[in-house]
Amino acid sequence: MATHPQAVSHGAGRSVMVWQAAGAVLLLAMAAIHLYLVIAGTGGVLGLLFVLNAIGGLVLAIAVVAAPRRLQPLASVLGLLFMAGTLLALVLALTTGLFGIREVIDGLLVVPTLVVESIGVLVLIGTTLATTRAQRAA
């Protein structure tokens, strides 16, 4: 039984949209966590970095779902690199320290942040692969 080409294309397009939506939600969750930490009292240089992270997460979440088709793989890769960089910064702060800051695993939202950012990296890898495949198929 042959599948109609439009049905395959429609299904693939829906899959890409699901990956993009999931990636955007995780970028927004990461941004929200960092904004909450600023509101909860994180100040100084770290607070400024958290505000910039929140803005970056919002901008990239929008880009992941709203970029023109030809730019979707780029938006996904940028979101992935941003999420991975943020996760790496937290892991460094937990282990060796980062910019003189040492974080502890039972710190405010540390575990949820590790979960959101780890899943976010995996989802944005999937998003990048899905958007790249869709672009090549078009």
Secondary structure as GFF3:
##gff-version 3
##sequence-region A 1 138
A	DSSP	alpha_helix	5	39	.	.	.	ID=ss1
A	DSSP	alpha_helix	44	66	.	.	.	ID=ss2
A	DSSP	three_ten_helix	69	71	.	.	.	ID=ss3
A	DSSP	alpha_helix	72	95	.	.	.	ID=ss4
A	DSSP	alpha_helix	110	137	.	.	.	ID=ss5
###
